[in-house]
Amino acid sequence: MQIIRSTAQMRAAVRVARDRGASVGLVPTMGAFHAGHLSLMRQARGETNLVVVSLFVNPTQFGPNEDLAAYPRDEQRDAGLAAEAGVDILFAPPVDQIYPDGFATTVHVSGITDVLCGATRPGHFDGVATVVAKLFGIVTPDVAYFGQKDAQQVLVVRRMARDLDMPVRIQACPIVREDDGLAMSSRNAYLDATARTRATALRRALVAAETALAAGHTRATEVIAAARAVLDDAGIEPEYLELRSPDDLAPLDEITGTALLAVAARVGAARLIDNTILEVR
């Protein structure tokens, strides 16, 4: 596996691969790899010829009071895991390669960035869209792989790529969970033992909503109440717990087809998110 730090060298490596007729897969990450990241890498390995993983803790998607300085970083460990997963190139640029002096452009996706995480983290998705647009321009992937845990992020990136005619397929991959149901996240490292146990309530709340729907409760108020009861029992006050369209994040009063139930909550020192797709069968 190659480790590349400059955008020029990254572009050159892709040109060489393209000249050989290779397809390119990109897994954008901020490092601190876990099994969820590795599942994206393995899917890219199975579907494309050149697998590129970007490792860049993007400062523009962190708010002024968020955890940029504390975000877990261990490039040597991450590089070893990426190599084991069959990655060809680890693109690990310094900040000035992505945001050189005088950088003055922001990509903003309207509408779907105003709700859920966008409502409580102003500017977050502008940072996400901008850095992903940069990565797409540098790596020019045929397919880019994202985890479904960040469902809103997937929709934002997919809308950006569509609106800006970027020739890349956005592939959402299933959420990978711990044995007790907690969605894997780099921020799980912030949880102490007590908070780690409480955090499992997020997944249990989503399961309660799935159970309520299976019992015939299709109203948003009923489904959300079932989930909320589990969070209340765990002493967790959600930042949001909302039923939304999985296509455009429009609010839903009732499930008549497919719906996204999304939750965010601060548990101990970690802000965690999770979601499930609910479907009337």
N, C-alpha and C positions, 0 to 999 in steps of 0.2 A: 504493500500500500504506500502510495505517495502522500506526503504532506506538503500542501501548497499554500503559500501565504500571500502571494501577490495576485491581483486580478489579471495582470498581463499573462502570467504563467498559467493561470487557470484557463483563460481563453485559448491559449496555445495548446494546452493538453486536450481540450475539447475539439479543436480543429483537427489535430492528429487523429483522434478517434473517429470523427466524422468522415475524414478522408478514407478511412477503412470501412465505412458503411455502418458504423456502430450507432445504436440508439443510446440515449443518455437519460438516466434516472437521477433525480435529485431528492435528497432527504434534508430539508432545512431544520437545523436544531440549534439550541443554545448550550449543548453539552450536558454534563452530568447524566450520562446515558444509563438507561434502565431497560428492562425487557420490552417496554413499549417502543422505545426508539429502535431496538434491535429487530423487532418484528417489521418495522418499516424498511429497514435496511435489507432484511431477507426477502421481502416482497419485491423490492427494487432489483435485487440480485436475480430473482427468478424471472423478471419481466424485461430487463434492459441489459445492454452489453457493457456500458460504462456506468458504474455506480459512484456518484459523488455525494458525500455527506458534508454539509457546511456546519462548522462549529463556530458560532459567533454570538456572544452575549450582547444583544442589540440594545444600546443605551436609549434609543429613541422610543422604545415601547414601555419604558419604566417611568412612572410618575415620580415627582420630587420626593415623596415620602415612602417610596417602595424599596424593594430589596436588591437594587442593582449591585451595591457594594458587597452584600452578603451572599449573592447568588452563588451556588456551589460550582467550583471550577477545579477540574483535575484533567488536564489535557492528556497527560501520559496514560492514565487509566482509560480515558475515552478512546484514544488512538488504538490501544490494545484490543478493546472490545470491537471497534469498527473493523479492524483487520481480521479478527476472528469471524465476523459476520460476512466477510467477503467483499468489503468495500474497496474500490480501486483508488479513490482519491479522497482524502480528508482536506477540505478547504477551510483553513483556520486563519483568516486574515486579521491583522490588527485593525483597530478602529479607523485609522487614517486611510486605509485602503478602501473602506466602504464609504466613509464620510470625509473626503479630503477637505483641506482648507477652502472655505468659500462655498461649501455645499449649502444649497438654498432651496431644495425641492422637496415637497411633501406630497405623497399620494393619499388622497382622501376618498373613501367610498361612502357615499351618503346613505342614509336610511337605516340599513342593517347594522351600522356601527353606533346607533344612538340608544340601543336598548341593551339589556342584560349586562355583560361586562363593560360595554361601551358607556353605559349610563353612569357607572361608578368609577371608571378608569378613563377619564377624558384624555383623548390623544393617543391612547394605547393602540388602537387599530390603525391610526395614521402611521405610527411607527412600524407596526407589523407589515402593512401594505407597502410602505416605502422600502423596507429592507428586502422583502420578498421580491418586489419589482426589480431591485438591484441584482439580487441573486439570479433571477430569471434572465436578466440581460447579460450577466457574466457567464453563466453556465449553459444557457439556452437548452434546458432540458426538454425532452419529449414528454416526460411524465414527472410530476412532483408529488411526493407522498407526505400526507399529514395524518395525524391521529384524530379519530372521531371524538376523543375526549374534549378537544377544543373545537366543538361543533360550530360555534360562531366564527371562529378564525377560518375554518374551512369554507364557510359561505362567503366571507369577506374576500378571501383569496380567489375563490372561483368567480365571484362577480367582477373583481378587478381584471382577471385574465380575460374574461368574456368581453368586458367593456373596452379594454385596450387592445383587443385582437392579438393577445399573446398566444402563440401556437404551442400550448402546453396543456396536457390533460392533468386535472387535479384529482388525485386518487385519495379518497378518505379510507382509512384502514381501521378495523375494529379496535375498541378500547381493550387494553390489556390490564388485567386486575391481579392484585395479590390474592392469596388463597381465601382471605376473609372478605373479599369483594372490593376493597379499597382500590380505586383507580390509580394506576402507577403514575407518579409525577416526580419530577426532580425536587419539588418543594416538600415532598413527604419527609425529606431529610430534616426538616425543621421540627418535626413532631417528637415530643418526648413520649414516654410510654403511656401516660394517661391520655394525652391528646390523640395518640395513635389509635387507642381503643375507641375513643369517642368518634373519631373520624369515620369509622365504619358505618355510622348512622346515615351518611349521605347515600351510600349504595342501598342500605336497607330501606330508606325512604323512597327511593325510586322503585324498589321491588314492591313496596306497599301500594304504590300508585299502579303498577302493573297488575297487581292482584285485584285492586278495586275495579279497574277497567274490565278484567276478565269476569268479574262478578256482575257486569252490566252497568256500572256507573260511568257514564260517558261525559257528564258535565264537568267542566274545568274545576268548579268549586269542590266537587266531590273527590276528584282525583287528587287535587292539591291538598285537600284536608287530610286525606289518608297519608300522604307523604309528610305533611307538616306535623302530624301527631308523633311520628317517629323522631323527627328532629327535636320536638319539644321534650320528649322523654329523655333525650340525650343532652338536654340543656344547650342546644345549638340554635342560635337565631340566624336564619339565612340572610345573606345579603340580597338574594333573590331566589324565588322558587316559582317558576312561571311556565305556563303551557303556551307554546308558540308553534307556528307553522315551520316545518323543517326546510321549507323552500325559501321563504323570505322573512321569517321571524315575526310575521304578523301575529297579534294575540289571538288566541282561540277561546271561545266560550264553551265549546263542545267538541268532542272528538268524533268526527264522522268518517275519517279516513286514517291518515297518518299524522302524528303530532310529535313534537319534541318537548319533553319535560326536562328543563335545565335548572340546576341548582348551583349556587355559590355560597360559601360560608367561610368565616374565619374560625379555625379550630386551633387553639393554642397559638403558636407563632406562625402558622401557615394559613394562607388563603387557598382554599381548595375548590375545584369545580368538578362537576360530573353531569351526566345526562343519560337519558334513555329515549328510544323511539317507541312510542305507543301506537298501536294500530288496531282498529276495529276490524275484526275478521268475520 
